[in-house]
Amino acid sequence: MSSLVRHWTKAIKAKSWRSADNASLGPANHLINLLNQVLPAGFFKKQLTFGDKVPPGFQFLYNLQNNIVMGRDGYDDFQAPMVKNKELFRRRMWVQGKYDFGTAYTNGEETQKIGQELWCNETIPTVRSLNEGESVFVTIERDFGAVKEFRSLVYTNKQYELPLSSGGSEGKESEWLSSNGYNEVIGLNELHRMNVIKYSFLTYNVHKIHLDQAYAELEGLPDLIVQGPYLATILLQLCPPKGLVGFNYKNVQPCFVGEVPMVYIKREDKEIKLVMVDGSGSKRIIEGVASYDKSTTE
C-alpha cells in the first residue's frame, strides 16, 4: 500500500484546479436560515443583500466539487488517493482546517462581497502517510485571493469505532473547561436531521454518512454525522467578524443528529477560543481558535 500511496502523492501534488463561481445571494441566505435554527436568539443573523461582505465560513458554499467521479462512500474522488481509477481507501473523514482571512474583515480593501465573481485555485501542498500507508492525511489549499481556506482529510480503510464510555465521565469536559478559563457558555438548539441534510444540499456534499441512515449504521455509526465544516461555521458565528484575520479548528469526536451541544468560550487579547461539547458535557466535539488584528477592533 505504501508504494501506491507514494505514486499517487507524487502525481497529485503536481496538479492544480481552478474554478469559477460567484458569491450567490440565495445559498448564503439559505445558510443563514439554517444557522438561525441552531443559534440562540442573541446570535440571530440578518438576511444578506448584494454588496454585503461574505460572512466568515460561508466560503464553504462556493467553488464546490463537481461530484462526477464518486467514491463508494458517496464523496467526490477527484482529490482522493487513487491508482488507475481505483480507490486506495474506503473511508474519509474531515479532521481539521483553517482560514486565512487576510484583510477581508479588517479595514483593508481586499474582501469578498455577495454577488461578486469568485475564482478559486486548489492545490494539495501536504500528504502525510500514517502507519506505513494504512491511512493518509491530505491537506487541500483553496485560494480565493482575498481569503485562503485549508482543509485536512484523513483517508483510511479502518471502520470508525465509538470510544468506550467510562463510568462517571458525564460533565468531565465541561468541568475541565470551566476550571481553565472558559467562563462563557452558549447553549445551541438541537441539530435536527433535516438541518444537516439541507447543509449537505447547500454544499453539494453527498457523503453518505450525512445523508443515508442505513449506510451510517453499516459503518458502525449510531446516526448521521453533522458535517465538520457546518460545525466550524457555527463556531464562527459566535465570533465578531470585525478584525478577524484567521480561524483554526479541529474536529475531535463526531457530532450526531439530534444532539444539543454547548459551546464554551475563552476570550483573550487577540484570540477567542471555542470548544463545542455535547449536552452532557462529556464529549468534546470541535475546537476552534479565532485570531484578531486588535488595531482594527478598537
N, C-alpha and C positions, 0 to 999 in steps of 0.2 A: 504493500500500500504506500509506503513512504516514497518509493521511486516514482509512482504515479502522481503523487502529490507534488513532488519536485518538478516533474514535467509540466503539470498544469500551472504551477506557480510561476515558472519562467514565462509561459505564454500569456497568462492573464495580466501580469504586471507590465507587459509591453503594450497592453490595449488601453484605449480610452473611448469614452462615449460622450457625444454632445447631443443635447435635446433642446427643443424649443417648446415653450408653453407661455401662458400668461397667468398672472395672479388673479384668477377669476373671482368675481364677487360672490356668485352663488355658492360654491363649495365652502368659502370662508364663513358665510352666514349660516349655512347648514351646520358647520362645526360649532359655531357659537351656540346654536340651539342645543346641540348635544352637551356641550360643556355646561350650559346653564341648568341642565337636568342633574348634573353631578355636583357642581359647586354650590356652597351655601349662599344665601341671598346677598350677603355683603360683597360678594365677588362676581355678581352677575355681569356679563359683558353686553355692551350695546351692539346693535347691528351696525355693520360697516357700510360705507358707500365708496364710490370711485374716488381715488386720490388719497384715501386713508392709508396709513402705514400697515403693511402686512404684520400682524401680531407675532410675537415670538412663538415658535413651534408650529406655526401654520405653514412653514416651508415644507412640512411633510405632505402637504396636499398637492404639490406641484412637481412637474417633470418626473412623472411616475414611470415605473417599469411597464413594458408592453404586454406582458403575460402571453407571449406567443409560444414559447417552449416551457412547458410546465413540468415541475418535479412531481414525484409521487405524493408529496405532502401538499401539493397544490400551489406552491410558491414558484415564481419565475426563476428559471435556471440560468439566465444569461450571465450571471456573475458567480455561479456555483461551481465547485470543484467537479470537473467532468473530463473524461478522456474518451475520444471517439464517440461523442454524443451519449455517453453512459455516465450516470451519476456515480460518484465515488462514495457518497453518503446518503442515507435515507432521511435524515432529520436535520433541522437547523433551528437555532434559537437566536433571537436578537438580545445580546447581552449588555451592551453599553453604547454610549455615543456622546458627542459633544457638538456644541455650536460655537463658532467664532463669529460674533455679530458685527465686528468692525465698528463702523460709525452709524450703523442702521438705527440705533436707538439713543445716540448721543446728539451732539449739536452739529455733526458732520453732514455733508450734503449727500453722501453715498448711502442710499437706502433702497427699500423695496416698497412699492405702493400698489394698492389694489387697482387692477386694470392694466398694470404695466406688463410689457413683454419680459419674459424670463428665459434666459439661456443658462443651461447647467452643463458643466463639464465634469464627468465622473472618471475617477481612476481608482486603482487598488494599490495604495502605497505599501501596505503591510500584509503579509501572510505568515502566520506562525503555526508550525506543526507541533501537536502535542502528543506525547506518549507514542513516539515513533509512527506518527501518521494515523493514530486511532481517531483523532479529532483535529480539526483545522480551524484556526481563529483568523478571520478575514476582516480587514478594515477597509471600508469604502469611503472615499472623499468625494463630496458633492460641492462643487464650487459655483456659486451663483454670481460671483463678482462682489456684490455688496455683503454677502453672507456666505460662510462656509459651514457645511454640515458634515460630520464624520459619524459613521455607524459601524459597529463591530458585531459580526455574527459568528457563531460557532457552528460548525458542521460536524455531525457525528452519526454513528450507527447505533450508539447506545440509547436504549429507551430511557425516558425520564423516570426517575424514582422519587416518589414523595419522601421527604425527610421523616424519619421516625419521630413521633410525638413523645416528648419526655414529660413525665408527671410533674406538675407544679410549674409548668412553663408559662401559663397564662399571665399576661401582663408584664413579662420579663423585659421585652423590648421597650415598652412604654416606661417602665421603671428606670431602665438604664438611660434613656433619652432625657427624661425629666431631671435626673441627677447629673447630667452632663451639659446643662445649659440650654436644652431645647424646651424653652418655657412657654412657647406659644403653640397651642393645639387647635387644629381646624378639622372639624368633622365633615366628611363628604357624604353625599347621598349614595344610595345603592347603585352599583354599576350593573344596570339591567342588561339582560341578554340582547334585546333589540338595540340598545345603545351601542354595544360592542359591535354588533353586526353592521349597523349603519356606519360606524367608523371605518370598517373594512371596505364598505362600498365607496366611501369618500376617498379613500387612499388606494383604491384598486388593489387591495390586498386580499387575495383569495387563499391564503394559507389556511388549511383545513382546521387547524387547532383553534381558530377563531370563529369558525362557521358551522362545522359538522360535528354534532354531538356524538354520533356513532364512531367517527374517526378518533375523536378525543378519547373515548373510552378504550378503543383498541390500543391507543398509545399509553394506556395506564393512567390517564388523567381523569379526575372526578367530574370535570365540566369544561366548558370552553374557557380559553385563556384570554384575558384582557391584553390588548396589544401593548408592547413596550413603548412605542412612540406615542400612543394615546396617553399612557400614564405620565410620560415625560412632559407632554403638552399640558396636562392637568397641573403638574407642579409649576410649570412656567406661568400659569395664570394666577398663581399666588404670589408672584414676584412683580414689583413695579417695573414697567418696561423702560422708564426714563433712566438713561445712563447705563443700561445693561450692555455688557460687552462680551460675555461668554456664559455658557451653561454646560456643565458636565453632569452626566447621570450614569447610573449603573443599576441594572435590574438584578435583584438579589434572589427573590423567590417569586414564583408565578402568582398572579392575582387572578382569581376565577370569577366568572359572572356570579352576581348575587352577593358579592362581598360588599361591606360598608366600611371603607378604610378611614383612617385618620392620618393627618399629616402633622408631624412635629417640626417646628421651625426654630432655628437659632440665627439671630441677626448679629452680624459682626460689622466691622468698619467698612470693608469693601466687598463683603460676601454675605449671601443668605444661604444657609444650609438647610436642606429639607429632607426628611425621611418619612416615607409613607409606610404605615403598618396596617395590619388587619384590625378588625373591630375589637378583637380580644386583646390586642396589644402584644401578641406573642410571636407574630411573623413579620419580619422586615421584608417589604415588597420592592421598593425602589428608593435609591438615594440620589439627591441632586445638589449641586452647588452652583448658584448664580453669582457671577462676578460683575462688579460695577466700576465704572470710571467715576470716582467720587466728585471730581470737579464739575461734572455735568448734572449731578443730582442735588446740588446745593442751591 
